[in-house]
Amino acid sequence: MKLITILISSFLCSISLGYAQEVPVPQHYAIMVSVLGDLDNDDNQELVVAYNTKEQTEIHENIPRELIIYKNIDQQWKLWKKSTQALYGSLEGGPMGDPFEDIHIKDGVLHISQSGGSSWKWAHTDKYRYQDDEFYLIGYRSLSGKICEYWKEVDYNLSIGKIIVKKEYENCENQEQEIYKRENETFYYKKKIRIILQNREDQHMQITTPKYKHKIHL
């Protein structure tokens, strides 16, 4: 989903998005998307906003992004948590363009989806839950591959360490896709991984599956 951004340059100005309170926009930032939901189980909705952090001045300029979570305090949105690592920049999807896909809240969990690639494609969703005063990565789902080569799907529940990997190999004779081999593997990764919203990119991990030796990059 490629979203048209609203360019606003006044300091801490705001635009109304139909909420009781207006959404703050820091200087030179532009709102990409915003969502409401209860993230800390207090029966009050928080506001999650994805921003472009500057105006685009060149056609092929990569625009960094920031995710900010606000709490409603005294009928005003007050900054609660923020991250410059949860979202890729505007050109970090490769030839496919903008990697941003979606942000939504379900059952108190924050979902962030991004994708990119060229003929080889990738897509993944990070799932964060608020606990111990931070938003921890509790789930990771990804799909990667290329038509007529293979598709690999990973579903990693970080809370319990369970990883499910499915890989389908394809060939394309007579211009038709045909799956000629499937590899399914479920295992538990015992090492406890603690990744929070603010430092999502600080830890680059690779896990090798025990049976088929597939590489999982987190």
N, C-alpha and C positions, 0 to 999 in steps of 0.2 A: 504494500500500500504506500504509494508515494504521495506525500502531503504537501500542499501549498502553504508555505510559511507566511506569517504576518510580520512585516518589518516595522519595528518600533524603536525609536532611539532616545526618548526622554527618560530621565533617571527615575527608576521605580514607578513608572507610570503603570496603568492597569487597563485591562480591557474586560468588558463584561461578557461572560460565557454562559449566562443564564443561572448562575449560582447566587446564593444570598449575599456572598461577598465577591468582590472582584478579584481577579487573579493577578498577582504582582508580576511585573516584567522588569527584571534588572536592566540597567543601562546597556544599550546596544544588543540586548538579547531579543530573540523572536520565538514565540511559542510554536512548537510543532504540533503537540497534542497534549491534552490534559484529561485525567480520569479521576473519579471520586470513588472511595471505598473505605471500609473500616479495616485498617491494617494492624491494629493493636488490641482488638477485641474489647474496646471500651464503649461500644454502641454509638460512637461518633465517627463521622466520615473524615478521612484525610484526603488531601488533594495531591496528586502526583502530576508533575508537569515536565515534559521533555522540551528542552530549549536548543535552538541554535545559538551559539555564544557570540556571534558577530554577523554583520552583514556581509554578503558575498560581494567582493569587488572585482573578482576575475572569474571567467567562465569555468575554469578548471581548478578553482581553489577549493581545497578541502576545509570544510567548516567544522571545528570541534563542537561537541555537544555536551550538555550537562543535564542530569536528572535531579530535580529538587522535589522533596516531599514536604508539604506544609501541614501544620495542625491549626485547627480553628480555635483561637484563643480570643475571648472577648469580641466575638464577631469579626475577627480579622484573621487572615491567613498569615501565620508566623512560620518562618523556616524551621524545619525539624531535622531533616537529614538531606544530604546531597552527595552526588557522585559525578566525577568527570570520567569515570572508567566504565560505567554501566552501558554506555551507548557508543557505537562507532561513529567516526566522522562521516560527513556527507558523501565522500568519495571512496570510502573504505569497503564498498561492496564490489569493487573491481569493475569489469566491463558491464556488469548488470546495473551499475549505477548506485543510487542511494540504498544502503543496506537496511534502513529502518522499515519494519513491518507493522508492529503492533505493541501496544501496552494495555494490559487490562488487569483487573483485580477479581479474583475468584476465591471464595471461602477464606478471605483474609490473606491470600497469597498474591504477591505481585509477580506478574508474568511479563517478560520482555522478549520480543521475538525480532530477529534480524536475519538477513540472508544476503547472498551475493555469489560471485563466481563468473564464469564464462561458459564454455562448453562443460567444464567440470563445475558443478554447483554445490553450494552448501547452505544450510539453514539451521538455526538453533534457537531454542527458547530457554532462558534462564528463569528459575522460579525462586523468589525470595520470601522468607517469613521473618517477621519481627520477633526476636527473642533475645533475652539478656542485653537489652538496650541497643541492639544492632539488627540490621537486616542481613540474615545469613542465607547463602545459596543452599537451598534444600533439594533442588531438582534441576536436571539438565537433560534436554532432549535435542537430538540433532539428526539431520538427514544430509547425506553427502553422496556424490557420485556423478556419473555421466551416462547418458542414454547409450545403450549398446555396449556398455562396459560393466558397471555394477552400481548398486545403490546400497548404502550402509546406514542403518538406523540404530541409534543409541538412546536408551532410556536409563538414566542414572538417578536413583533415589539416594541422595547424599545422607539423608537422615538415618537410613538403616544400612547403607552401603551396598544396596542391591543394584546390579547392572545387567541390563538385557541388551544384547547385540544381535541384530538380524542383518544378514547380508545376502543379496540376490545378485547373481551374475547373469548378464544378458548377452546375447548376440543378436544380430539383425540381418539375417539372411532373407533375401526376397523382400526387403524393405519392411519386415515385420519384426517387432521385438519379441524375443523368446527367452524366457528364463530357463537356463540349463543347469543351474545349481543353486541351492539354498544352504546357508549356514546359520543356525540359531544357537545362541549360547547365553546362559544365565549363570551368574556367579556373584559372590560377595567380596567386595574389596574392603579389607579390614582396617586399613589406615584411615583414621579420622581426618577429614578435610574440612577446614574452617575458612571459608571465603565469604567476605562481607561485601556489601554493595559498593562501599567506597574503594576497596582495593581489588576489584574483580580482575584486573589485568596484571596484578603484581606477581601472581603465581601461575606459571605456565606448566601444567602437568601432563605427563603422558602415561597412560595405563595400557599395559599389554594383556590381552585376554588370555587365559590359561590354555584354552583348547585350540583355537584357531589362530592365535597370535595376532589378532587384529589390534591396530593402534587406535587408542582413544585419546583425543587431545581436549583438555578441559581449560 
